Amino acid sequence: MKHVIFEELKEAQVIDTRLQHAFQSGSAKSALNIPLAKFEKVAKKLLDPQTPLVFLVAKEDQAALELLEAQANQQGFQTIVGYVLLDDIPTDQLHLTKTISAKAFLAQESEYVLLDVREPETVTKKAPEKNLTVIPLANIAENHTSLDRHKEIYTLCGSGNSATTVASFLNKEGYDAIVIEGGVSAILKEQEVTK
């Protein structure tokens, strides 16, 4: 796969393959967070197969590029431009993902949407019901327009990985999406503390 320069990202879908905390601490503004281990399962649900792809990887993850390319080809993605190393992106061009602690989220009094992105069959712990909307990650690309663009959207999953992926997608689509740190587990733990 070809190593491309940062400026070549403009015409492609940028896929940041790092885990949630690394992505949240800084990525290309237009990047969509799909970790390496989830690419095969999630990519086709969130990406346009006609638009060229560029992978954004950490230096230590370069060995996975061959597998990513094979998975992308197998799923019918037409063009893979290449990859960019995170170190190649100027620090002033890195975009931070907004996050909120469970405690701060539970103290929210403004109007918001709580978006649970878990697949129904994986839900073992209930999300808070206030302002709750459920759209699983697999369906977000086709159903995001039902969300209110004028409200902050707090994304929630079990631990924060899928919530980060969905927040990156929604932010790219023009929403104000914020990841709840630690997911539903952190919320339940915080609710126990405040009882």
N, CA and C atoms as an extended XYZ file, in Angstrom:
585
Properties=species:S:1:pos:R:3:atomname:S:1:resname:S:1:resid:I:1 pbc="F F F"
N         0.852       -1.176        0.000 N   MET     1
C         0.000        0.000        0.000 CA  MET     1
C         0.896        1.238        0.000 C   MET     1
N         0.477        2.236       -0.731 N   LYS     2
C         1.266        3.459       -0.904 CA  LYS     2
C         1.178        4.381        0.319 C   LYS     2
N         2.326        4.897        0.735 N   HIS     3
C         2.390        5.899        1.808 CA  HIS     3
C         2.096        7.246        1.152 C   HIS     3
N         1.014        7.911        1.593 N   VAL     4
C         0.635        9.188        0.988 CA  VAL     4
C         0.841       10.319        1.987 C   VAL     4
N         0.844       11.539        1.470 N   ILE     5
C         1.062       12.696        2.338 CA  ILE     5
C        -0.273       13.208        2.885 C   ILE     5
N        -0.199       13.912        3.965 N   PHE     6
C        -1.382       14.408        4.678 CA  PHE     6
C        -2.318       15.184        3.757 C   PHE     6
N        -1.786       15.986        2.875 N   GLU     7
C        -2.606       16.816        1.984 CA  GLU     7
C        -3.486       15.990        1.050 C   GLU     7
N        -3.149       14.722        0.836 N   GLU     8
C        -3.939       13.864       -0.051 CA  GLU     8
C        -5.204       13.320        0.617 C   GLU     8
N        -5.422       13.660        1.876 N   LEU     9
C        -6.601       13.164        2.591 CA  LEU     9
C        -7.889       13.823        2.136 C   LEU     9
N        -7.807       14.993        1.537 N   LYS    10
C        -8.991       15.802        1.240 CA  LYS    10
C       -10.024       15.122        0.350 C   LYS    10
N        -9.611       14.304       -0.562 N   GLU    11
C       -10.541       13.708       -1.520 CA  GLU    11
C       -10.944       12.283       -1.166 C   GLU    11
N       -10.618       11.834        0.042 N   ALA    12
C       -10.875       10.438        0.390 CA  ALA    12
C       -11.578       10.322        1.735 C   ALA    12
N       -12.130        9.137        1.962 N   GLN    13
C       -12.650        8.789        3.285 CA  GLN    13
C       -11.451        8.379        4.124 C   GLN    13
N       -11.235        9.061        5.233 N   VAL    14
C       -10.080        8.774        6.079 CA  VAL    14
C       -10.526        7.874        7.222 C   VAL    14
N        -9.880        6.723        7.339 N   ILE    15
C       -10.213        5.747        8.367 CA  ILE    15
C        -9.053        5.690        9.355 C   ILE    15
N        -9.310        6.151       10.577 N   ASP    16
C        -8.311        6.081       11.645 CA  ASP    16
C        -8.511        4.751       12.343 C   ASP    16
N        -7.504        3.897       12.289 N   THR    17
C        -7.629        2.516       12.753 CA  THR    17
C        -7.195        2.308       14.206 C   THR    17
N        -6.919        3.380       14.922 N   ARG    18
C        -6.447        3.239       16.307 CA  ARG    18
C        -7.620        3.023       17.274 C   ARG    18
N        -7.298        2.578       18.470 N   LEU    19
C        -8.319        2.370       19.502 CA  LEU    19
C        -8.850        3.698       20.011 C   LEU    19
N        -9.975        3.654       20.730 N   GLN    20
C       -10.729        4.846       21.104 CA  GLN    20
C        -9.914        5.931       21.787 C   GLN    20
N        -9.106        5.601       22.795 N   HIS    21
C        -8.405        6.654       23.540 CA  HIS    21
C        -7.350        7.338       22.679 C   HIS    21
N        -6.681        6.567       21.837 N   ALA    22
C        -5.693        7.150       20.925 CA  ALA    22
C        -6.397        8.068       19.925 C   ALA    22
N        -7.520        7.620       19.373 N   PHE    23
C        -8.278        8.443       18.432 CA  PHE    23
C        -8.771        9.717       19.100 C   PHE    23
N        -9.343        9.582       20.292 N   GLN    24
C        -9.899       10.734       20.996 CA  GLN    24
C        -8.847       11.797       21.287 C   GLN    24
N        -7.606       11.380       21.463 N   SER    25
C        -6.548       12.335       21.821 CA  SER    25
C        -6.007       13.109       20.617 C   SER    25
N        -6.472       12.802       19.419 N   GLY    26
C        -6.105       13.588       18.245 CA  GLY    26
C        -6.074       12.777       16.970 C   GLY    26
N        -6.827       13.247       15.982 N   SER    27
C        -6.876       12.599       14.672 CA  SER    27
C        -7.150       13.662       13.616 C   SER    27
N        -7.115       13.251       12.355 N   ALA    28
C        -7.476       14.162       11.267 CA  ALA    28
C        -8.940       14.548       11.454 C   ALA    28
N        -9.275       15.791       11.193 N   LYS    29
C       -10.624       16.299       11.458 CA  LYS    29
C       -11.710       15.482       10.777 C   LYS    29
N       -11.475       15.031        9.589 N   SER    30
C       -12.504       14.309        8.840 CA  SER    30
C       -12.437       12.791        9.035 C   SER    30
N       -11.584       12.326        9.927 N   ALA    31
C       -11.381       10.879       10.075 CA  ALA    31
C       -12.549       10.193       10.761 C   ALA    31
N       -12.793        8.991       10.326 N   LEU    32
C       -13.777        8.116       10.939 CA  LEU    32
C       -13.001        7.059       11.716 C   LEU    32
N       -13.345        6.852       12.967 N   ASN    33
C       -12.629        5.891       13.806 CA  ASN    33
C       -13.220        4.495       13.635 C   ASN    33
N       -12.472        3.634       12.964 N   ILE    34
C       -12.825        2.215       12.871 CA  ILE    34
C       -11.559        1.442       13.229 C   ILE    34
N       -11.468        0.947       14.464 N   PRO    35
C       -10.269        0.210       14.878 CA  PRO    35
C       -10.009       -0.999       13.990 C   PRO    35
N        -8.741       -1.390       13.929 N   LEU    36
C        -8.316       -2.502       13.077 CA  LEU    36
C        -9.203       -3.734       13.244 C   LEU    36
N        -9.452       -4.112       14.481 N   ALA    37
C       -10.212       -5.336       14.746 CA  ALA    37
C       -11.670       -5.246       14.310 C   ALA    37
N       -12.202       -4.044       14.101 N   LYS    38
C       -13.611       -3.876       13.723 CA  LYS    38
C       -13.799       -3.547       12.245 C   LYS    38
N       -12.727       -3.324       11.517 N   PHE    39
C       -12.864       -2.844       10.141 CA  PHE    39
C       -13.726       -3.776        9.304 C   PHE    39
N       -13.438       -5.057        9.347 N   GLU    40
C       -14.159       -6.004        8.497 CA  GLU    40
C       -15.652       -6.020        8.811 C   GLU    40
N       -16.012       -5.891       10.086 N   LYS    41
C       -17.408       -5.960       10.505 CA  LYS    41
C       -18.166       -4.650       10.262 C   LYS    41
N       -17.489       -3.500       10.389 N   VAL    42
C       -18.172       -2.212       10.423 CA  VAL    42
C       -18.045       -1.378        9.147 C   VAL    42
N       -16.960       -1.523        8.431 N   ALA    43
C       -16.639       -0.613        7.317 CA  ALA    43
C       -17.769       -0.452        6.303 C   ALA    43
N       -18.312       -1.543        5.851 N   LYS    44
C       -19.324       -1.465        4.796 CA  LYS    44
C       -20.603       -0.771        5.272 C   LYS    44
N       -20.820       -0.770        6.599 N   LYS    45
C       -22.020       -0.143        7.147 CA  LYS    45
C       -21.879        1.373        7.271 C   LYS    45
N       -20.634        1.860        7.298 N   LEU    46
C       -20.408        3.289        7.530 CA  LEU    46
C       -19.785        4.037        6.353 C   LEU    46
N       -19.237        3.321        5.403 N   LEU    47
C       -18.470        3.954        4.323 CA  LEU    47
C       -19.122        3.776        2.963 C   LEU    47
N       -18.819        4.700        2.070 N   ASP    48
C       -19.284        4.635        0.692 CA  ASP    48
C       -18.249        3.852       -0.124 C   ASP    48
N       -18.614        2.704       -0.692 N   PRO    49
C       -17.638        1.897       -1.431 CA  PRO    49
C       -17.108        2.565       -2.706 C   PRO    49
N       -17.789        3.626       -3.170 N   GLN    50
C       -17.350        4.321       -4.384 CA  GLN    50
C       -16.301        5.405       -4.105 C   GLN    50
N       -16.220        5.871       -2.852 N   THR    51
C       -15.298        6.952       -2.505 CA  THR    51
C       -13.963        6.362       -2.049 C   THR    51
N       -12.847        6.880       -2.571 N   PRO    52
C       -11.534        6.337       -2.205 CA  PRO    52
C       -11.292        6.347       -0.689 C   PRO    52
N       -10.516        5.348       -0.234 N   LEU    53
C       -10.159        5.215        1.175 CA  LEU    53
C        -8.696        5.577        1.407 C   LEU    53
N        -8.433        6.178        2.562 N   VAL    54
C        -7.071        6.366        3.053 CA  VAL    54
C        -7.082        5.895        4.493 C   VAL    54
N        -6.121        5.042        4.837 N   PHE    55
C        -6.017        4.576        6.214 CA  PHE    55
C        -5.046        5.464        6.975 C   PHE    55
N        -5.427        5.824        8.184 N   LEU    56
C        -4.575        6.591        9.089 CA  LEU    56
C        -4.153        5.626       10.183 C   LEU    56
N        -2.841        5.374       10.276 N   VAL    57
C        -2.357        4.375       11.226 CA  VAL    57
C        -1.192        4.920       12.048 C   VAL    57
N        -1.034        4.350       13.232 N   ALA    58
C         0.153        4.611       14.037 CA  ALA    58
C         1.290        3.802       13.427 C   ALA    58
N         2.492        4.287       13.600 N   LYS    59
C         3.670        3.629       13.020 CA  LYS    59
C         3.714        2.141       13.369 C   LYS    59
N         3.388        1.815       14.621 N   GLU    60
C         3.463        0.415       15.066 CA  GLU    60
C         2.380       -0.472       14.454 C   GLU    60
N         1.384        0.106       13.793 N   ASP    61
C         0.306       -0.675       13.183 CA  ASP    61
C         0.464       -0.877       11.676 C   ASP    61
N         1.579       -0.465       11.119 N   GLN    62
C         1.772       -0.584        9.673 CA  GLN    62
C         1.671       -2.019        9.171 C   GLN    62
N         2.032       -2.976       10.002 N   ALA    63
C         1.987       -4.379        9.586 CA  ALA    63
C         0.567       -4.829        9.244 C   ALA    63
N        -0.434       -4.150        9.764 N   ALA    64
C        -1.827       -4.532        9.520 CA  ALA    64
C        -2.368       -3.994        8.195 C   ALA    64
N        -1.609       -3.154        7.509 N   LEU    65
C        -2.117       -2.531        6.281 CA  LEU    65
C        -2.469       -3.543        5.197 C   LEU    65
N        -1.683       -4.592        5.073 N   GLU    66
C        -1.956       -5.608        4.060 CA  GLU    66
C        -3.302       -6.286        4.327 C   GLU    66
N        -3.568       -6.606        5.590 N   LEU    67
C        -4.842       -7.215        5.955 CA  LEU    67
C        -5.999       -6.233        5.712 C   LEU    67
N        -5.822       -4.964        6.087 N   LEU    68
C        -6.860       -3.960        5.852 CA  LEU    68
C        -7.167       -3.832        4.363 C   LEU    68
N        -6.138       -3.813        3.555 N   GLU    69
C        -6.328       -3.708        2.113 CA  GLU    69
C        -7.109       -4.913        1.582 C   GLU    69
N        -6.768       -6.102        2.050 N   ALA    70
C        -7.468       -7.311        1.611 CA  ALA    70
C        -8.935       -7.261        2.044 C   ALA    70
N        -9.183       -6.838        3.278 N   GLN    71
C       -10.558       -6.749        3.757 CA  GLN    71
C       -11.355       -5.707        2.969 C   GLN    71
N       -10.735       -4.577        2.672 N   ALA    72
C       -11.415       -3.531        1.898 CA  ALA    72
C       -11.746       -4.026        0.491 C   ALA    72
N       -10.801       -4.685       -0.134 N   ASN    73
C       -11.039       -5.227       -1.477 CA  ASN    73
C       -12.147       -6.274       -1.464 C   ASN    73
N       -12.126       -7.129       -0.458 N   GLN    74
C       -13.135       -8.180       -0.340 CA  GLN    74
C       -14.539       -7.601       -0.168 C   GLN    74
N       -14.630       -6.434        0.472 N   GLN    75
C       -15.931       -5.802        0.696 CA  GLN    75
C       -16.366       -4.902       -0.460 C   GLN    75
N       -15.562       -4.810       -1.494 N   GLY    76
C       -15.969       -4.077       -2.684 CA  GLY    76
C       -15.589       -2.612       -2.734 C   GLY    76
N       -14.681       -2.175       -1.868 N   PHE    77
C       -14.230       -0.786       -1.953 CA  PHE    77
C       -13.396       -0.635       -3.223 C   PHE    77
N       -13.780        0.357       -4.031 N   GLN    78
C       -13.203        0.511       -5.362 CA  GLN    78
C       -11.743        0.962       -5.349 C   GLN    78
N       -11.422        1.939       -4.517 N   THR    79
C       -10.090        2.542       -4.575 CA  THR    79
C        -9.527        2.750       -3.181 C   THR    79
N        -8.307        2.277       -2.984 N   ILE    80
C        -7.578        2.545       -1.754 CA  ILE    80
C        -6.395        3.413       -2.151 C   ILE    80
N        -6.431        4.672       -1.733 N   VAL    81
C        -5.383        5.626       -2.098 CA  VAL    81
C        -4.067        5.239       -1.436 C   VAL    81
N        -4.135        4.825       -0.170 N   GLY    82
C        -2.939        4.446        0.559 CA  GLY    82
C        -3.120        4.687        2.041 C   GLY    82
N        -2.001        4.999        2.706 N   TYR    83
C        -2.067        5.231        4.144 CA  TYR    83
C        -1.238        6.450        4.514 C   TYR    83
N        -1.623        7.040        5.640 N   VAL    84
C        -0.903        8.166        6.227 CA  VAL    84
C        -0.540        7.754        7.648 C   VAL    84
N         0.678        8.056        8.045 N   LEU    85
C         1.068        7.810        9.429 CA  LEU    85
C         0.609        8.974       10.290 C   LEU    85
N         0.148        8.660       11.478 N   LEU    86
C        -0.289        9.709       12.388 CA  LEU    86
C         0.818       10.750       12.579 C   LEU    86
N         2.049       10.300       12.643 N   ASP    87
C         3.185       11.218       12.830 CA  ASP    87
C         3.340       12.212       11.682 C   ASP    87
N         2.726       11.923       10.526 N   ASP    88
C         2.818       12.808        9.361 CA  ASP    88
C         1.859       13.996        9.433 C   ASP    88
N         0.908       13.945       10.370 N   ILE    89
C        -0.092       15.003       10.451 CA  ILE    89
C         0.413       16.101       11.381 C   ILE    89
N         0.453       17.331       10.905 N   PRO    90
C         0.891       18.433       11.772 CA  PRO    90
C        -0.010       18.522       13.011 C   PRO    90
N         0.593       18.767       14.166 N   THR    91
C        -0.186       18.784       15.410 CA  THR    91
C        -1.302       19.824       15.382 C   THR    91
N        -1.108       20.927       14.654 N   ASP    92
C        -2.172       21.936       14.591 CA  ASP    92
C        -3.356       21.483       13.728 C   ASP    92
N        -3.215       20.360       13.060 N   GLN    93
C        -4.296       19.813       12.238 CA  GLN    93
C        -5.031       18.662       12.932 C   GLN    93
N        -4.573       18.295       14.131 N   LEU    94
C        -5.217       17.204       14.861 CA  LEU    94
C        -6.476       17.710       15.562 C   LEU    94
N        -7.510       16.917       15.507 N   HIS    95
C        -8.812       17.258       16.082 CA  HIS    95
C        -9.088       16.325       17.257 C   HIS    95
N        -9.440       16.887       18.405 N   LEU    96
C        -9.761       16.093       19.586 CA  LEU    96
C       -11.234       15.709       19.568 C   LEU    96
N       -11.529       14.521       20.060 N   THR    97
C       -12.918       14.081       20.201 CA  THR    97
C       -13.429       14.573       21.544 C   THR    97
N       -14.619       15.161       21.528 N   LYS    98
C       -15.208       15.587       22.789 CA  LYS    98
C       -15.664       14.363       23.582 C   LYS    98
N       -15.333       14.374       24.873 N   THR    99
C       -15.787       13.315       25.765 CA  THR    99
C       -16.365       13.963       27.021 C   THR    99
N       -17.102       13.174       27.781 N   ILE   100
C       -17.668       13.648       29.046 CA  ILE   100
C       -17.638       12.482       30.035 C   ILE   100
N       -17.324       12.771       31.267 N   SER   101
C       -17.339       11.719       32.287 CA  SER   101
C       -18.785       11.326       32.584 C   SER   101
N       -18.960       10.137       33.118 N   ALA   102
C       -20.302        9.683       33.488 CA  ALA   102
C       -20.912       10.625       34.518 C   ALA   102
N       -20.118       11.074       35.471 N   LYS   103
C       -20.613       11.970       36.513 CA  LYS   103
C       -21.111       13.289       35.909 C   LYS   103
N       -20.316       13.876       35.012 N   ALA   104
C       -20.707       15.132       34.372 CA  ALA   104
C       -21.939       14.930       33.490 C   ALA   104
N       -22.006       13.789       32.786 N   PHE   105
C       -23.183       13.516       31.953 CA  PHE   105
C       -24.446       13.446       32.810 C   PHE   105
N       -24.371       12.722       33.916 N   LEU   106
C       -25.550       12.556       34.774 CA  LEU   106
C       -26.009       13.875       35.388 C   LEU   106
N       -25.112       14.859       35.441 N   ALA   107
C       -25.470       16.177       35.993 CA  ALA   107
C       -26.041       17.114       34.930 C   ALA   107
N       -26.095       16.672       33.669 N   GLN   108
C       -26.598       17.511       32.572 CA  GLN   108
C       -28.053       17.900       32.799 C   GLN   108
N       -28.330       19.160       32.594 N   GLU   109
C       -29.713       19.620       32.694 CA  GLU   109
C       -30.213       20.228       31.386 C   GLU   109
N       -29.310       20.430       30.441 N   SER   110
C       -29.705       21.006       29.153 CA  SER   110
C       -30.400       19.938       28.304 C   SER   110
N       -30.978       20.374       27.202 N   GLU   111
C       -31.604       19.445       26.264 CA  GLU   111
C       -30.503       18.707       25.502 C   GLU   111
N       -30.637       17.405       25.389 N   TYR   112
C       -29.644       16.592       24.694 CA  TYR   112
C       -30.315       15.321       24.193 C   TYR   112
N       -29.555       14.558       23.403 N   VAL   113
C       -29.982       13.226       22.974 CA  VAL   113
C       -28.966       12.241       23.535 C   VAL   113
N       -29.437       11.213       24.217 N   LEU   114
C       -28.581       10.107       24.645 CA  LEU   114
C       -28.747        9.017       23.608 C   LEU   114
N       -27.696        8.727       22.883 N   LEU   115
C       -27.752        7.766       21.779 CA  LEU   115
C       -27.039        6.478       22.170 C   LEU   115
N       -27.821        5.435       22.378 N   ASP   116
C       -27.281        4.109       22.689 CA  ASP   116
C       -27.015        3.415       21.356 C   ASP   116
N       -25.748        3.061       21.104 N   VAL   117
C       -25.364        2.506       19.803 CA  VAL   117
C       -25.106        1.002       19.861 C   VAL   117
N       -25.446        0.381       20.987 N   ARG   118
C       -25.204       -1.058       21.136 CA  ARG   118
C       -26.210       -1.871       20.315 C   ARG   118
N       -25.758       -3.023       19.856 N   GLU   119
C       -26.653       -3.955       19.191 CA  GLU   119
C       -27.580       -4.530       20.266 C   GLU   119
N       -28.890       -4.616       20.020 N   PRO   120
C       -29.826       -5.060       21.058 CA  PRO   120
C       -29.432       -6.373       21.741 C   PRO   120
N       -28.892       -7.313       20.968 N   GLU   121
C       -28.544       -8.618       21.544 CA  GLU   121
C       -27.329       -8.561       22.474 C   GLU   121
N       -26.583       -7.457       22.460 N   THR   122
C       -25.413       -7.339       23.335 CA  THR   122
C       -25.711       -6.579       24.622 C   THR   122
N       -26.911       -6.031       24.737 N   VAL   123
C       -27.243       -5.193       25.889 CA  VAL   123
C       -27.494       -6.065       27.120 C   VAL   123
N       -26.634       -5.884       28.122 N   THR   124
C       -26.805       -6.590       29.392 CA  THR   124
C       -27.084       -5.597       30.521 C   THR   124
N       -26.769       -4.337       30.290 N   LYS   125
C       -26.992       -3.285       31.281 CA  LYS   125
C       -27.815       -2.189       30.615 C   LYS   125
N       -28.898       -1.785       31.276 N   LYS   126
C       -29.798       -0.787       30.696 CA  LYS   126
C       -29.184        0.608       30.723 C   LYS   126
N       -29.430        1.358       29.672 N   ALA   127
C       -29.018        2.763       29.587 CA  ALA   127
C       -30.045        3.618       30.322 C   ALA   127
N       -29.649        4.794       30.794 N   PRO   128
C       -30.632        5.718       31.376 CA  PRO   128
C       -31.717        6.034       30.339 C   PRO   128
N       -32.938        6.189       30.791 N   GLU   129
C       -34.054        6.387       29.856 CA  GLU   129
C       -34.265        7.839       29.452 C   GLU   129
N       -33.748        8.782       30.232 N   LYS   130
C       -33.965       10.196       29.921 CA  LYS   130
C       -33.343       10.552       28.563 C   LYS   130
N       -34.170       11.048       27.655 N   ASN   131
C       -33.758       11.491       26.313 CA  ASN   131
C       -33.097       10.384       25.486 C   ASN   131
N       -33.407        9.135       25.775 N   LEU   132
C       -32.764        7.989       25.136 CA  LEU   132
C       -33.296        7.738       23.730 C   LEU   132
N       -32.365        7.559       22.809 N   THR   133
C       -32.646        7.095       21.453 CA  THR   133
C       -31.723        5.910       21.211 C   THR   133
N       -32.231        4.854       20.623 N   VAL   134
C       -31.420        3.677       20.335 CA  VAL   134
C       -31.278        3.535       18.825 C   VAL   134
N       -30.050        3.647       18.355 N   ILE   135
C       -29.724        3.355       16.955 CA  ILE   135
C       -28.411        2.577       16.987 C   ILE   135
N       -28.449        1.268       16.757 N   PRO   136
C       -27.213        0.491       16.777 CA  PRO   136
C       -26.205        1.005       15.747 C   PRO   136
N       -24.933        0.843       16.062 N   LEU   137
C       -23.857        1.281       15.169 CA  LEU   137
C       -24.101        0.809       13.734 C   LEU   137
N       -24.533       -0.429       13.582 N   ALA   138
C       -24.759       -0.993       12.245 CA  ALA   138
C       -25.809       -0.234       11.439 C   ALA   138
N       -26.669        0.532       12.112 N   ASN   139
C       -27.747        1.241       11.425 CA  ASN   139
C       -27.572        2.758       11.401 C   ASN   139
N       -26.496        3.268       11.962 N   ILE   140
C       -26.365        4.721       12.123 CA  ILE   140
C       -26.281        5.454       10.788 C   ILE   140
N       -25.615        4.880        9.801 N   ALA   141
C       -25.472        5.571        8.514 CA  ALA   141
C       -26.828        5.816        7.861 C   ALA   141
N       -27.728        4.861        7.980 N   GLU   142
C       -29.033        5.020        7.325 CA  GLU   142
C       -30.071        5.713        8.197 C   GLU   142
N       -29.814        5.831        9.510 N   ASN   143
C       -30.832        6.387       10.411 CA  ASN   143
C       -30.424        7.660       11.141 C   ASN   143
N       -29.239        8.182       10.905 N   HIS   144
C       -28.785        9.354       11.667 CA  HIS   144
C       -29.625       10.602       11.415 C   HIS   144
N       -30.288       10.688       10.277 N   THR   145
C       -31.060       11.899        9.979 CA  THR   145
C       -32.273       12.066       10.899 C   THR   145
N       -32.607       11.018       11.650 N   SER   146
C       -33.709       11.134       12.613 CA  SER   146
C       -33.276       11.866       13.888 C   SER   146
N       -31.980       12.111       14.038 N   LEU   147
C       -31.459       12.795       15.227 CA  LEU   147
C       -31.601       14.309       15.085 C   LEU   147
N       -31.732       14.988       16.197 N   ASP   148
C       -31.879       16.447       16.223 CA  ASP   148
C       -30.507       17.100       16.132 C   ASP   148
N       -30.244       17.766       15.019 N   ARG   149
C       -28.945       18.425       14.791 CA  ARG   149
C       -28.706       19.613       15.730 C   ARG   149
N       -29.749       20.081       16.379 N   HIS   150
C       -29.626       21.269       17.226 CA  HIS   150
C       -29.325       20.925       18.680 C   HIS   150
N       -29.211       19.651       18.982 N   LYS   151
C       -28.910       19.220       20.347 CA  LYS   151
C       -27.577       18.485       20.380 C   LYS   151
N       -26.916       18.548       21.550 N   GLU   152
C       -25.728       17.733       21.739 CA  GLU   152
C       -26.174       16.276       21.777 C   GLU   152
N       -25.365       15.423       21.168 N   ILE   153
C       -25.676       13.999       21.142 CA  ILE   153
C       -24.588       13.282       21.924 C   ILE   153
N       -24.982       12.624       22.997 N   TYR   154
C       -24.052       11.859       23.826 CA  TYR   154
C       -24.117       10.409       23.384 C   TYR   154
N       -23.003        9.887       22.884 N   THR   155
C       -22.985        8.516       22.388 CA  THR   155
C       -22.588        7.565       23.510 C   THR   155
N       -23.273        6.431       23.553 N   LEU   156
C       -23.122        5.475       24.638 CA  LEU   156
C       -23.062        4.056       24.097 C   LEU   156
N       -22.142        3.283       24.632 N   CYS   157
C       -22.087        1.843       24.355 CA  CYS   157
C       -21.663        1.168       25.648 C   CYS   157
N       -21.105       -0.026       25.559 N   GLY   158
C       -20.713       -0.734       26.764 CA  GLY   158
C       -19.517       -0.117       27.459 C   GLY   158
N       -18.497        0.257       26.670 N   SER   159
C       -17.264        0.779       27.274 CA  SER   159
C       -16.715        2.039       26.610 C   SER   159
N       -17.228        2.394       25.452 N   GLY   160
C       -16.788        3.610       24.774 CA  GLY   160
C       -16.208        3.407       23.390 C   GLY   160
N       -15.922        2.157       22.995 N   ASN   161
C       -15.322        1.922       21.669 CA  ASN   161
C       -16.294        2.231       20.532 C   ASN   161
N       -17.450        1.589       20.542 N   SER   162
C       -18.440        1.828       19.482 CA  SER   162
C       -18.976        3.250       19.552 C   SER   162
N       -19.098        3.801       20.766 N   ALA   163
C       -19.555        5.181       20.915 CA  ALA   163
C       -18.590        6.151       20.255 C   ALA   163
N       -17.299        5.844       20.313 N   THR   164
C       -16.291        6.693       19.666 CA  THR   164
C       -16.430        6.607       18.148 C   THR   164
N       -16.638        5.405       17.632 N   THR   165
C       -16.832        5.233       16.187 CA  THR   165
C       -18.042        6.027       15.719 C   THR   165
N       -19.158        5.899       16.433 N   VAL   166
C       -20.380        6.604       16.037 CA  VAL   166
C       -20.211        8.116       16.176 C   VAL   166
N       -19.568        8.570       17.244 N   ALA   167
C       -19.337       10.011       17.402 CA  ALA   167
C       -18.503       10.550       16.249 C   ALA   167
N       -17.489        9.797       15.819 N   SER   168
C       -16.667       10.269       14.695 CA  SER   168
C       -17.509       10.363       13.428 C   SER   168
N       -18.400        9.413       13.215 N   PHE   169
C       -19.296        9.443       12.056 CA  PHE   169
C       -20.226       10.642       12.135 C   PHE   169
N       -20.878       10.824       13.290 N   LEU   170
C       -21.834       11.923       13.439 CA  LEU   170
C       -21.158       13.284       13.320 C   LEU   170
N       -19.984       13.445       13.919 N   ASN   171
C       -19.267       14.719       13.814 CA  ASN   171
C       -18.924       15.024       12.365 C   ASN   171
N       -18.558       14.001       11.617 N   LYS   172
C       -18.258       14.178       10.193 CA  LYS   172
C       -19.513       14.616        9.425 C   LYS   172
N       -20.686       14.188        9.915 N   GLU   173
C       -21.961       14.540        9.281 CA  GLU   173
C       -22.516       15.872        9.775 C   GLU   173
N       -21.793       16.555       10.665 N   GLY   174
C       -22.205       17.885       11.106 CA  GLY   174
C       -22.929       17.955       12.437 C   GLY   174
N       -22.988       16.859       13.161 N   TYR   175
C       -23.602       16.855       14.488 CA  TYR   175
C       -22.569       17.259       15.534 C   TYR   175
N       -23.047       17.542       16.748 N   ASP   176
C       -22.174       17.792       17.892 CA  ASP   176
C       -22.259       16.554       18.774 C   ASP   176
N       -21.388       15.579       18.522 N   ALA   177
C       -21.427       14.302       19.230 CA  ALA   177
C       -20.309       14.230       20.260 C   ALA   177
N       -20.661       13.723       21.430 N   ILE   178
C       -19.754       13.649       22.568 CA  ILE   178
C       -19.813       12.230       23.120 C   ILE   178
N       -18.649       11.638       23.366 N   VAL   179
C       -18.565       10.270       23.861 CA  VAL   179
C       -18.647       10.257       25.392 C   VAL   179
N       -19.496        9.399       25.929 N   ILE   180
C       -19.553        9.219       27.377 CA  ILE   180
C       -18.441        8.239       27.758 C   ILE   180
N       -17.470        8.748       28.516 N   GLU   181
C       -16.296        7.956       28.894 CA  GLU   181
C       -16.705        6.743       29.726 C   GLU   181
N       -16.210        5.591       29.336 N   GLY   182
C       -16.485        4.364       30.088 CA  GLY   182
C       -17.816        3.713       29.803 C   GLY   182
N       -18.640        4.350       28.982 N   GLY   183
C       -19.902        3.768       28.558 CA  GLY   183
C       -20.902        3.552       29.680 C   GLY   183
N       -21.822        2.643       29.426 N   VAL   184
C       -22.911        2.397       30.371 CA  VAL   184
C       -22.376        1.854       31.694 C   VAL   184
N       -21.274        1.141       31.663 N   SER   185
C       -20.676        0.622       32.903 CA  SER   185
C       -20.308        1.769       33.830 C   SER   185
N       -19.718        2.811       33.287 N   ALA   186
C       -19.331        3.975       34.097 CA  ALA   186
C       -20.561        4.704       34.628 C   ALA   186
N       -21.605        4.793       33.822 N   ILE   187
C       -22.838        5.457       34.271 CA  ILE   187
C       -23.457        4.690       35.438 C   ILE   187
N       -23.555        3.372       35.312 N   LEU   188
C       -24.151        2.572       36.382 CA  LEU   188
C       -23.322        2.648       37.659 C   LEU   188
N       -22.012        2.643       37.505 N   LYS   189
C       -21.122        2.750       38.667 CA  LYS   189
C       -21.339        4.108       39.345 C   LYS   189
N       -21.445        5.166       38.557 N   GLU   190
C       -21.664        6.504       39.107 CA  GLU   190
C       -23.027        6.608       39.788 C   GLU   190
N       -24.041        5.974       39.219 N   GLN   191
C       -25.361        5.992       39.837 CA  GLN   191
C       -25.354        5.263       41.184 C   GLN   191
N       -24.573        4.211       41.279 N   GLU   192
C       -24.444        3.476       42.548 CA  GLU   192
C       -23.799        4.360       43.621 C   GLU   192
N       -22.781        5.133       43.212 N   VAL   193
C       -22.051        6.011       44.138 CA  VAL   193
C       -22.975        7.091       44.687 C   VAL   193
N       -23.876        7.608       43.851 N   THR   194
C       -24.728        8.725       44.252 CA  THR   194
C       -26.009        8.291       44.973 C   THR   194
N       -26.232        6.976       45.080 N   LYS   195
C       -27.452        6.505       45.775 CA  LYS   195
C       -27.341        6.714       47.275 C   LYS   195
